[in-house]
Amino acid sequence: MLSRIADSLFWLSRYMERADGLIRATTTRYVLSLDGVTIGHTTWRPILETFSMADEATVSALENDTNGTLGILMCDQQNQSSLKVIITRARENARGAQDHITKEAWEEVNALYHLVNQFTAGDGFGQQDIIQTLQLFSHHSLLYTGIADVTMPRGLGWSFMNLGKFIERCFEIITESDQHYKQINYNLGAENAIIQWRELLFALSGYELHLKTYRGSNYNKNVLHQVIFNEDFPHSVMYTLERIEKYLNDIVLENQSPDNMELMCSFRRLYSRLKYMDRSTINSGNLRLFFDDIRTEMLQISRQLNQNFFSYQ
């Protein structure tokens, strides 16, 4: 497979996963903002800091402005992390690899692109039912995921697509989890109710699983276990690393070289360290460093992957 095609498939999947994460986080924040029973941070600041390039002055001005924030997050072309920009880039990559994706997958990316472009930052949400619009975005995002899974052939292109998907998801989990633990000053011993964690768990589609799986009142540690170590939870770090190992191994077997074997070894060191670490060693004093270390190592692995397979830094 040409590196240009592999690059397009990889970034198509990364952008679609990024769009899905943005839609879920935004929808969750909006729905909870309508709920009078909330605890802790209730502004748009964490979402703006994660999904926009806005400076501090802009964040301060918008953190309590729902329509203004939605405009920046969903359809502001000046925000390089907005849904409109992300979907536009996903469509460009899909078009570049159109012969290597199914007709159904291309049509769904194109449908979401045209839907998003119906809205503008100035007035796109002021006259619309916000919940209905966000649910429509979510519907198309889920449709793309299902269509790609059902229709795409399981070849090298599929492996590159899934690498992009799970690398992006891993970064998303780490960033959003770090944001929420920052709100409690990384204090795992603090007494917090489950309501404190609703936003993170809903944004990662894990609230129902948490209620069915975890017992006890130490929600800070239970949520940490779920988002980092629970291998049965599709939005945990360990689940994403397991899938990355599978697809990275498939690609390296097809393209064996010293550089690629070094990449595989670097990834497996991170995966093994998390899989077999003594989880009791994670405490309030080192939790922030723990998030930073995982993010840094994943960034290095991602850069090495880009250099080895796509010929850029």
Sine and cosine of phi, psi and omega as CSV:
sin_phi,cos_phi,sin_psi,cos_psi,sin_omega,cos_omega
0.00,0.00,0.70,-0.71,0.05,-1.00
-0.90,0.44,0.61,-0.79,-0.01,-1.00
-0.88,0.47,-0.52,0.86,0.03,-1.00
-0.89,0.46,-0.66,0.75,0.01,-1.00
-0.94,0.34,-0.70,0.72,0.03,-1.00
-0.86,0.51,-0.66,0.75,0.02,-1.00
-0.87,0.48,-0.71,0.70,-0.01,-1.00
-0.90,0.44,-0.67,0.74,0.01,-1.00
-0.92,0.40,-0.67,0.74,0.02,-1.00
-0.86,0.51,-0.76,0.65,-0.07,-1.00
-0.98,0.21,-0.48,0.88,0.16,-0.99
-0.82,0.57,-0.76,0.65,-0.05,-1.00
-0.94,0.35,-0.61,0.79,0.05,-1.00
-0.89,0.46,-0.71,0.71,-0.02,-1.00
-0.92,0.40,-0.62,0.78,0.02,-1.00
-0.93,0.38,-0.60,0.80,0.08,-1.00
-0.93,0.38,-0.63,0.77,0.03,-1.00
-0.90,0.44,-0.66,0.75,0.03,-1.00
-0.88,0.47,-0.68,0.74,0.01,-1.00
-0.88,0.47,-0.68,0.74,0.03,-1.00
-0.90,0.44,-0.66,0.75,0.03,-1.00
-0.90,0.44,-0.69,0.72,-0.01,-1.00
-0.89,0.45,-0.71,0.70,-0.03,-1.00
-0.91,0.41,-0.69,0.72,-0.01,-1.00
-0.90,0.44,-0.67,0.74,-0.01,-1.00
-0.93,0.37,-0.69,0.72,0.02,-1.00
-0.88,0.47,-0.69,0.72,0.00,-1.00
-0.88,0.48,-0.73,0.69,0.00,-1.00
-0.88,0.48,-0.67,0.75,-0.02,-1.00
-0.92,0.40,-0.72,0.69,-0.02,-1.00
-0.88,0.47,-0.68,0.73,0.00,-1.00
-0.94,0.35,-0.44,0.90,0.04,-1.00
-0.93,0.37,-0.34,0.94,0.03,-1.00
-1.00,0.05,-0.19,0.98,-0.05,-1.00
-1.00,0.02,0.84,-0.54,0.00,-1.00
-0.95,0.32,-0.29,0.96,-0.03,-1.00
-0.99,-0.15,1.00,0.07,0.01,-1.00
-0.77,-0.64,0.43,-0.90,0.02,-1.00
-0.76,-0.65,0.67,-0.74,0.11,-0.99
1.00,0.08,-0.56,-0.83,-0.13,-0.99
-0.94,0.35,0.85,-0.52,-0.04,-1.00
-0.85,-0.53,0.20,0.98,-0.02,-1.00
-0.99,-0.15,0.05,-1.00,0.01,-1.00
-1.00,0.07,0.02,1.00,-0.10,-0.99
-0.81,0.58,-0.77,0.64,-0.03,-1.00
-0.86,0.50,-0.62,0.79,0.00,-1.00
-0.93,0.37,-0.68,0.74,0.01,-1.00
-0.90,0.44,-0.63,0.77,-0.01,-1.00
-0.93,0.36,-0.49,0.87,-0.04,-1.00
-1.00,0.07,-0.66,0.75,-0.18,-0.98
-0.90,-0.45,0.39,0.92,0.08,-1.00
-0.56,-0.83,0.27,-0.96,0.05,-1.00
-0.98,-0.19,0.30,0.95,-0.10,-1.00
-0.92,0.40,0.60,-0.80,0.06,-1.00
-0.98,0.18,0.08,-1.00,-0.10,-1.00
-0.87,0.49,-0.64,0.77,-0.01,-1.00
-0.89,0.46,-0.67,0.75,0.00,-1.00
-0.93,0.37,-0.66,0.75,0.03,-1.00
-0.88,0.48,-0.70,0.71,0.00,-1.00
-0.88,0.47,-0.60,0.80,-0.02,-1.00
-0.96,0.29,-0.48,0.88,-0.13,-0.99
-0.97,-0.24,-0.17,0.99,-0.18,-0.98
-0.89,0.46,-0.34,0.94,0.07,-1.00
-0.91,-0.41,0.23,0.97,-0.02,-1.00
-0.94,-0.34,0.99,-0.16,-0.09,-1.00
-0.90,0.43,-0.77,0.64,-0.04,-1.00
-0.90,0.43,-0.66,0.75,0.03,-1.00
-0.89,0.45,-0.67,0.74,0.01,-1.00
-0.91,0.42,-0.71,0.71,0.01,-1.00
-0.88,0.48,-0.60,0.80,0.05,-1.00
-0.88,0.48,-0.69,0.72,0.00,-1.00
-0.93,0.36,-0.67,0.74,-0.08,-1.00
-0.96,0.29,-0.56,0.83,-0.13,-0.99
-0.99,-0.11,-0.68,0.73,-0.21,-0.98
-0.65,-0.76,0.27,0.96,0.04,-1.00
-1.00,0.08,0.92,-0.39,-0.03,-1.00
-0.96,0.30,-0.23,0.97,0.08,-1.00
-0.98,0.20,-0.36,0.93,0.08,-1.00
-1.00,0.03,0.95,-0.32,-0.08,-1.00
-0.92,0.38,-0.12,0.99,0.04,-1.00
-0.94,-0.34,0.19,0.98,0.00,-1.00
-0.96,0.29,0.34,-0.94,-0.01,-1.00
-0.87,0.49,-0.65,0.76,-0.01,-1.00
-0.88,0.48,-0.70,0.71,-0.01,-1.00
-0.92,0.39,-0.68,0.73,-0.02,-1.00
-0.88,0.47,-0.74,0.68,-0.03,-1.00
-0.92,0.39,-0.58,0.82,0.07,-1.00
-0.88,0.48,-0.68,0.74,0.01,-1.00
-0.93,0.36,-0.61,0.79,0.06,-1.00
-0.88,0.48,-0.68,0.73,0.00,-1.00
-0.91,0.42,-0.63,0.78,0.03,-1.00
-0.88,0.47,-0.65,0.76,0.03,-1.00
-0.94,0.33,-0.60,0.80,0.06,-1.00
-0.90,0.44,-0.64,0.77,0.02,-1.00
-0.92,0.40,-0.61,0.80,0.01,-1.00
-0.92,0.39,-0.39,0.92,0.00,-1.00
-0.87,-0.50,0.51,0.86,-0.14,-0.99
-0.88,0.48,-0.51,0.86,0.02,-1.00
-0.96,0.28,-0.18,0.98,-0.07,-1.00
-0.93,-0.38,0.02,1.00,0.12,-0.99
-0.87,-0.50,0.32,-0.95,-0.04,-1.00
-0.97,0.23,0.39,-0.92,0.03,-1.00
-0.85,0.53,-0.63,0.78,-0.03,-1.00
-0.91,0.41,-0.65,0.76,0.02,-1.00
-0.91,0.42,-0.70,0.71,0.03,-1.00
-0.86,0.50,-0.69,0.72,-0.03,-1.00
-0.89,0.45,-0.58,0.81,-0.01,-1.00
-0.96,0.29,-0.63,0.78,0.10,-1.00
-0.87,0.49,-0.70,0.72,-0.01,-1.00
-0.90,0.43,-0.63,0.78,0.01,-1.00
-0.90,0.43,-0.68,0.74,0.02,-1.00
-0.92,0.40,-0.62,0.79,0.04,-1.00
-0.86,0.51,-0.74,0.67,-0.02,-1.00
-0.94,0.35,-0.54,0.84,0.06,-1.00
-0.90,0.43,-0.75,0.66,-0.03,-1.00
-0.89,0.46,-0.58,0.82,-0.05,-1.00
-0.97,0.23,0.00,1.00,0.14,-0.99
-0.97,0.26,-0.27,0.96,-0.11,-0.99
-0.93,-0.36,0.53,-0.85,0.08,-1.00
-0.83,-0.56,0.42,-0.91,-0.07,-1.00
-0.89,0.46,-0.50,0.87,-0.07,-1.00
-0.95,0.32,-0.69,0.72,-0.12,-0.99
-0.64,-0.77,0.21,0.98,-0.13,-0.99
-0.89,0.45,-0.51,0.86,-0.06,-1.00
-0.93,-0.37,-0.18,0.98,-0.03,-1.00
-0.90,0.43,-0.55,0.84,-0.06,-1.00
-0.97,-0.26,0.15,0.99,-0.10,-0.99
-0.92,-0.39,0.41,-0.91,0.19,-0.98
-0.96,0.27,0.95,-0.32,-0.15,-0.99
-0.89,0.46,-0.72,0.69,-0.01,-1.00
-0.86,0.51,-0.71,0.70,-0.01,-1.00
-0.88,0.47,-0.65,0.76,0.00,-1.00
-0.91,0.41,-0.72,0.69,0.00,-1.00
-0.90,0.44,-0.63,0.78,0.04,-1.00
-0.91,0.40,-0.56,0.83,0.05,-1.00
-0.92,0.40,-0.69,0.72,0.09,-1.00
-0.85,0.53,-0.72,0.69,-0.02,-1.00
-0.89,0.46,-0.64,0.76,0.01,-1.00
-0.86,0.51,-0.72,0.69,-0.01,-1.00
-0.93,0.36,-0.57,0.82,0.04,-1.00
-0.90,0.43,-0.69,0.73,0.03,-1.00
-0.92,0.38,-0.60,0.80,0.05,-1.00
-0.87,0.50,-0.70,0.72,0.01,-1.00
-0.87,0.50,-0.71,0.70,-0.01,-1.00
-0.86,0.51,-0.72,0.69,0.00,-1.00
-0.93,0.38,-0.65,0.76,-0.01,-1.00
-0.91,0.42,-0.69,0.72,0.03,-1.00
-0.88,0.47,-0.66,0.75,-0.02,-1.00
-0.91,0.41,-0.60,0.80,-0.07,-1.00
-0.99,0.14,-0.56,0.83,-0.18,-0.98
-0.97,-0.24,-0.39,0.92,-0.10,-0.99
-0.97,0.24,0.71,-0.70,0.08,-1.00
-0.93,0.37,0.53,-0.85,-0.08,-1.00
-1.00,0.02,0.92,0.39,0.04,-1.00
-0.92,-0.40,-0.36,-0.93,-0.03,-1.00
-0.90,0.44,-0.60,0.80,0.03,-1.00
-0.87,0.49,-0.65,0.76,0.04,-1.00
-0.89,0.46,-0.62,0.79,0.02,-1.00
-0.90,0.43,-0.68,0.73,0.04,-1.00
-0.91,0.42,-0.63,0.78,0.03,-1.00
-0.89,0.46,-0.68,0.73,-0.02,-1.00
-0.96,0.29,-0.51,0.86,0.13,-0.99
-0.86,0.52,-0.74,0.67,0.02,-1.00
-0.87,0.49,-0.69,0.72,-0.03,-1.00
-0.87,0.49,-0.76,0.65,-0.12,-0.99
-0.99,0.15,-0.45,0.89,0.14,-0.99
-0.90,0.43,-0.71,0.70,0.03,-1.00
-0.89,0.46,-0.67,0.74,-0.01,-1.00
-0.90,0.43,-0.62,0.78,0.02,-1.00
-0.88,0.48,-0.73,0.68,0.05,-1.00
-0.88,0.48,-0.65,0.76,0.00,-1.00
-0.87,0.49,-0.72,0.69,-0.02,-1.00
-0.89,0.46,-0.73,0.69,-0.02,-1.00
-0.88,0.47,-0.72,0.69,-0.05,-1.00
-0.90,0.43,-0.74,0.67,-0.04,-1.00
-0.93,0.36,-0.62,0.79,0.03,-1.00
-0.91,0.42,-0.70,0.72,0.03,-1.00
-0.85,0.52,-0.68,0.73,0.02,-1.00
-0.85,0.53,-0.69,0.73,-0.08,-1.00
-0.97,0.23,-0.58,0.82,0.06,-1.00
-0.95,0.30,-0.45,0.90,0.09,-1.00
-0.88,0.47,-0.56,0.83,-0.02,-1.00
-0.92,0.40,-0.39,0.92,0.06,-1.00
-0.94,-0.33,0.34,0.94,0.03,-1.00
0.84,0.54,0.53,0.85,0.05,-1.00
0.85,0.52,0.44,0.90,-0.05,-1.00
-1.00,0.01,0.99,-0.14,-0.03,-1.00
-0.95,0.31,-0.31,0.95,-0.02,-1.00
-1.00,-0.01,-0.09,1.00,-0.01,-1.00
-0.93,0.38,0.49,-0.87,0.02,-1.00
-1.00,-0.02,0.98,-0.21,0.01,-1.00
-0.86,-0.51,0.59,-0.81,0.04,-1.00
-0.99,0.12,0.27,-0.96,0.01,-1.00
-0.88,0.48,-0.44,0.90,0.00,-1.00
-0.88,0.47,-0.45,0.89,0.04,-1.00
-0.88,0.47,-0.46,0.89,-0.13,-0.99
-0.96,-0.29,0.10,1.00,-0.03,-1.00
-0.86,0.51,-0.69,0.73,-0.09,-1.00
-0.89,0.46,-0.74,0.67,0.01,-1.00
-0.89,0.46,-0.72,0.69,-0.06,-1.00
-0.92,0.39,-0.64,0.77,0.07,-1.00
-0.91,0.42,-0.66,0.75,-0.02,-1.00
-0.90,0.43,-0.46,0.89,0.03,-1.00
-0.98,-0.20,0.20,0.98,0.01,-1.00
0.84,0.54,0.66,0.75,-0.07,-1.00
-0.79,-0.61,0.18,0.98,-0.07,-1.00
-0.92,0.39,-0.74,0.68,-0.01,-1.00
-0.89,0.46,-0.68,0.73,0.03,-1.00
-0.86,0.50,-0.64,0.77,-0.01,-1.00
-0.89,0.46,-0.72,0.69,-0.03,-1.00
-0.90,0.44,-0.52,0.85,-0.03,-1.00
-1.00,0.09,-0.33,0.94,-0.17,-0.99
-0.96,-0.29,-0.65,0.76,-0.19,-0.98
-0.98,-0.18,0.63,-0.77,0.05,-1.00
-0.86,-0.50,0.30,-0.95,-0.02,-1.00
1.00,-0.06,0.23,-0.97,-0.11,-0.99
-0.97,-0.25,0.04,1.00,0.03,-1.00
-1.00,0.09,0.97,0.25,-0.09,-1.00
-0.91,0.41,-0.51,0.86,-0.01,-1.00
-0.86,0.50,-0.72,0.70,0.00,-1.00
-0.97,0.22,-0.58,0.82,0.02,-1.00
-0.90,0.44,-0.69,0.73,0.01,-1.00
-0.91,0.41,-0.64,0.77,0.03,-1.00
-0.87,0.49,-0.69,0.72,0.04,-1.00
-0.88,0.48,-0.68,0.74,-0.05,-1.00
-0.90,0.43,-0.72,0.69,-0.12,-0.99
-0.99,0.15,-0.30,0.95,0.00,-1.00
-0.96,-0.29,-0.76,0.65,-0.26,-0.97
-0.95,-0.33,-0.25,0.97,-0.08,-1.00
-0.96,0.29,0.97,-0.25,-0.08,-1.00
-0.95,0.30,-0.20,0.98,0.04,-1.00
-1.00,-0.04,-0.11,0.99,-0.03,-1.00
-0.99,-0.13,0.90,-0.44,-0.11,-0.99
-0.89,0.47,-0.29,0.96,0.04,-1.00
-0.93,-0.38,0.65,0.76,0.16,-0.99
-0.95,-0.31,0.40,-0.92,0.02,-1.00
-0.88,0.48,-0.68,0.74,-0.04,-1.00
-0.91,0.42,-0.61,0.79,0.04,-1.00
-0.90,0.45,-0.71,0.70,-0.01,-1.00
-0.90,0.43,-0.63,0.78,0.01,-1.00
-0.91,0.41,-0.60,0.80,0.05,-1.00
-0.88,0.47,-0.68,0.73,0.01,-1.00
-0.95,0.32,-0.62,0.79,0.05,-1.00
-0.87,0.49,-0.67,0.74,0.00,-1.00
-0.87,0.50,-0.67,0.74,-0.03,-1.00
-0.88,0.47,-0.77,0.64,-0.09,-1.00
-0.97,0.22,-0.53,0.85,0.07,-1.00
-0.92,0.40,-0.64,0.77,0.04,-1.00
-0.89,0.46,-0.66,0.75,0.03,-1.00
-0.87,0.49,-0.66,0.75,-0.03,-1.00
-0.95,0.32,-0.68,0.74,-0.02,-1.00
-0.91,0.41,-0.59,0.80,0.05,-1.00
-0.88,0.47,-0.53,0.85,0.03,-1.00
-0.99,0.13,-0.30,0.96,-0.08,-1.00
-0.67,-0.75,0.92,0.40,-0.09,-1.00
-0.98,0.22,0.78,-0.63,0.05,-1.00
-0.34,-0.94,0.33,-0.95,0.03,-1.00
-0.85,0.53,-0.64,0.77,-0.01,-1.00
-0.91,0.42,-0.64,0.76,-0.01,-1.00
-0.95,0.32,-0.57,0.82,0.07,-1.00
-0.92,0.39,-0.59,0.80,0.07,-1.00
-0.90,0.43,-0.65,0.76,0.07,-1.00
-0.87,0.49,-0.71,0.71,-0.01,-1.00
-0.89,0.46,-0.66,0.75,0.01,-1.00
-0.90,0.43,-0.66,0.75,0.01,-1.00
-0.88,0.48,-0.69,0.73,0.00,-1.00
-0.92,0.40,-0.69,0.72,-0.05,-1.00
-0.91,0.41,-0.48,0.88,0.08,-1.00
-0.90,0.44,-0.70,0.72,0.04,-1.00
-0.90,0.43,-0.73,0.69,-0.04,-1.00
-0.87,0.49,-0.72,0.70,-0.03,-1.00
-0.92,0.38,-0.61,0.79,-0.01,-1.00
-0.88,0.47,-0.67,0.75,0.01,-1.00
-0.96,0.27,-0.62,0.79,-0.07,-1.00
-0.91,0.41,-0.60,0.80,-0.12,-0.99
-0.92,-0.39,0.21,0.98,-0.03,-1.00
-0.96,0.29,0.39,-0.92,0.10,-0.99
-0.98,0.18,0.97,-0.25,-0.13,-0.99
-0.93,0.37,-0.31,0.95,0.04,-1.00
-0.94,0.34,-0.22,0.98,0.00,-1.00
-0.98,0.19,-0.21,0.98,0.05,-1.00
-0.99,0.15,0.86,-0.51,-0.04,-1.00
-0.67,-0.74,-0.02,-1.00,-0.05,-1.00
-0.88,0.47,-0.47,0.88,-0.05,-1.00
-0.98,0.21,-0.44,0.90,-0.08,-1.00
-0.87,-0.50,0.13,0.99,-0.06,-1.00
-0.90,0.43,-0.68,0.73,0.00,-1.00
-0.89,0.46,-0.68,0.73,0.03,-1.00
-0.90,0.43,-0.58,0.82,0.03,-1.00
-0.87,0.50,-0.74,0.67,0.05,-1.00
-0.88,0.48,-0.70,0.71,-0.03,-1.00
-0.89,0.46,-0.64,0.77,-0.03,-1.00
-0.91,0.42,-0.70,0.71,0.01,-1.00
-0.89,0.45,-0.71,0.70,-0.01,-1.00
-0.87,0.49,-0.69,0.72,-0.02,-1.00
-0.91,0.43,-0.70,0.71,-0.01,-1.00
-0.92,0.39,-0.64,0.77,0.04,-1.00
-0.91,0.41,-0.59,0.81,0.03,-1.00
-0.91,0.42,-0.66,0.75,0.03,-1.00
-0.90,0.43,-0.66,0.75,0.03,-1.00
-0.91,0.42,-0.67,0.75,0.02,-1.00
-0.89,0.46,-0.67,0.74,0.03,-1.00
-0.91,0.42,-0.64,0.76,0.02,-1.00
-0.91,0.41,-0.63,0.78,0.07,-1.00
-0.87,0.48,-0.72,0.69,0.01,-1.00
-0.87,0.50,-0.67,0.75,-0.02,-1.00
-0.93,0.36,-0.66,0.75,-0.06,-1.00
-0.94,0.35,-0.65,0.76,-0.16,-0.99
-0.96,-0.28,-0.43,0.90,-0.08,-1.00
-0.91,-0.42,-0.01,1.00,0.13,-0.99
0.88,0.48,0.62,0.79,0.18,-0.98
-0.57,-0.82,0.35,-0.94,-0.07,-1.00
-0.97,0.26,0.00,0.00,0.00,0.00
